[in-house]
């Protein structure tokens, strides 16, 4: 089921989580990992995505 969410304030911080179809091991397969990384970099450069480090 696809859901569309909207960001209401660009000043807020959002936590994003996701699953993949058929639980494909996205981060252990080089091809899939590169697609994910390329997509994140594209969103950073073209859509204003900011990725913050995890602070424990």
DRENMAR-600672 format. One record per residue: x, y, z of N, C-alpha, C in turn; residue number from 1. Coordinates in Angstrom, 3 decimals. Atoms other than C-alpha are relative to their C-alpha. Layout:
BEGIN
REC,X,Y,Z,X,Y,Z,X,Y,Z,NUM;
...
***
This chain:
BEGIN
REC,0.845,-1.174,0.000,0.000,0.000,0.000,0.889,1.235,0.000,1;
REC,-0.771,-1.226,0.088,1.466,3.300,-1.034,-0.731,1.114,0.723,2;
REC,0.565,-1.160,-0.686,0.923,6.324,1.155,0.823,1.208,-0.371,3;
REC,-0.685,-1.252,0.323,1.762,9.871,0.247,-0.040,0.893,1.236,4;
REC,-0.097,-0.881,-1.142,2.991,12.056,3.064,0.554,1.336,-0.465,5;
REC,-0.472,-1.337,0.354,3.635,15.761,2.925,0.782,0.579,1.164,6;
REC,-0.773,-0.717,-1.003,6.261,17.732,4.765,-0.654,1.367,0.168,7;
REC,0.724,-1.250,-0.244,4.475,20.654,6.391,0.919,1.148,0.412,8;
REC,-0.924,-1.039,-0.429,7.454,22.516,7.785,1.417,-0.442,-0.328,9;
REC,-1.372,0.352,0.354,10.947,22.537,6.360,0.959,0.223,1.171,10;
REC,-0.837,-0.225,-1.176,12.256,23.548,9.800,-0.024,-1.177,0.973,11;
REC,0.130,1.140,-0.902,11.170,20.301,11.501,0.925,-1.127,-0.427,12;
REC,-0.791,1.196,0.279,13.159,17.074,11.718,-0.958,-1.177,-0.046,13;
REC,0.871,1.150,0.176,11.471,13.898,10.485,0.806,-1.285,0.062,14;
REC,-0.585,1.335,-0.028,12.310,10.259,11.213,-0.712,-0.806,-1.075,15;
REC,0.591,0.746,1.109,11.767,8.103,8.151,0.434,-1.459,0.102,16;
REC,-0.287,1.422,0.024,11.547,4.316,8.057,-0.749,-0.613,-1.174,17;
REC,0.649,0.625,1.142,10.625,1.954,5.258,0.279,-1.492,-0.028,18;
REC,-0.248,1.415,0.290,10.370,-1.664,4.156,0.075,-0.151,-1.505,19;
REC,-0.122,0.234,1.433,11.076,-3.172,0.770,-0.828,-1.210,-0.401,20;
REC,0.816,1.091,0.527,9.046,-5.501,-1.420,0.747,-1.324,0.162,21;
REC,-0.547,1.346,-0.195,9.650,-9.159,-0.563,1.231,-0.038,0.909,22;
REC,-1.109,-0.071,-0.963,12.156,-8.099,2.116,1.355,-0.241,-0.655,23;
REC,-1.276,0.132,0.715,14.984,-7.889,-0.431,1.106,0.594,0.866,24;
REC,-1.122,-0.446,-0.830,18.322,-7.548,1.340,0.739,1.149,-0.690,25;
REC,-0.436,-1.195,0.718,18.922,-4.036,0.052,1.453,0.376,0.272,26;
REC,-1.322,-0.519,-0.341,22.140,-3.239,1.896,1.124,-1.025,-0.117,27;
REC,-1.061,0.994,0.170,24.006,-6.494,1.337,0.262,-0.307,-1.469,28;
REC,-0.212,0.179,1.434,23.626,-6.531,-2.448,0.517,1.304,-0.594,29;
REC,-0.647,-1.203,0.525,25.956,-4.100,-4.194,-0.900,0.804,-0.931,30;
REC,0.851,-0.706,0.966,23.522,-3.251,-7.016,-1.104,0.790,0.698,31;
REC,1.094,-0.667,-0.705,20.648,-2.421,-4.678,0.519,1.116,0.898,32;
REC,-0.579,-1.012,-0.876,22.875,-0.550,-2.252,0.375,1.249,-0.794,33;
REC,-0.380,-1.138,0.842,24.209,1.657,-5.065,-1.231,0.783,-0.468,34;
REC,1.243,-0.677,0.399,20.667,2.422,-6.264,-0.514,0.858,1.159,35;
REC,0.465,-0.738,-1.175,19.705,3.457,-2.730,0.868,1.233,0.246,36;
REC,-0.913,-1.117,-0.246,22.788,5.621,-2.255,-0.154,1.075,-1.075,37;
REC,0.193,-0.960,1.093,22.364,7.247,-5.678,-1.304,0.781,0.176,38;
REC,1.290,-0.663,-0.217,18.736,8.008,-4.841,0.084,1.017,1.131,39;
REC,-0.162,-0.924,-1.120,19.670,9.593,-1.509,0.814,1.223,-0.424,40;
REC,-0.832,-1.107,0.465,22.395,11.709,-3.139,-0.804,0.902,-0.936,41;
REC,0.847,-0.789,0.903,19.933,12.810,-5.854,-0.947,0.891,0.822,42;
REC,0.939,-0.772,-0.819,17.415,13.893,-3.204,0.715,1.097,0.784,43;
REC,-0.766,-1.032,-0.694,20.129,15.765,-1.298,0.314,1.164,-0.939,44;
REC,-0.399,-1.036,0.945,21.237,17.656,-4.415,-1.186,0.732,-0.623,45;
REC,1.093,-0.570,0.785,17.851,18.259,-6.049,-1.283,0.281,0.773,46;
REC,1.260,-0.151,-0.717,15.171,18.121,-3.372,0.164,0.548,1.411,47;
REC,-0.219,-0.614,-1.311,16.778,19.637,-0.289,0.050,-0.970,1.160,48;
REC,-0.080,0.992,-1.076,17.093,16.393,1.671,1.254,0.234,0.831,49;
REC,-1.127,-0.066,-0.917,19.311,16.686,4.722,-0.004,-1.264,0.836,50;
REC,-0.130,1.222,-0.795,20.560,13.522,6.403,0.831,0.334,1.223,51;
REC,-0.671,-0.321,-1.253,21.466,13.977,10.045,0.597,-1.261,0.596,52;
REC,-0.603,1.174,-0.631,23.802,11.663,11.966,-0.832,-0.465,1.189,53;
REC,0.672,0.555,-1.176,22.401,9.383,14.614,0.842,0.333,1.227,54;
REC,-0.689,-0.363,-1.232,23.306,10.658,18.069,-0.562,-0.857,1.111,55;
REC,0.499,0.865,-1.084,23.112,8.213,20.925,0.380,0.528,1.357,56;
***
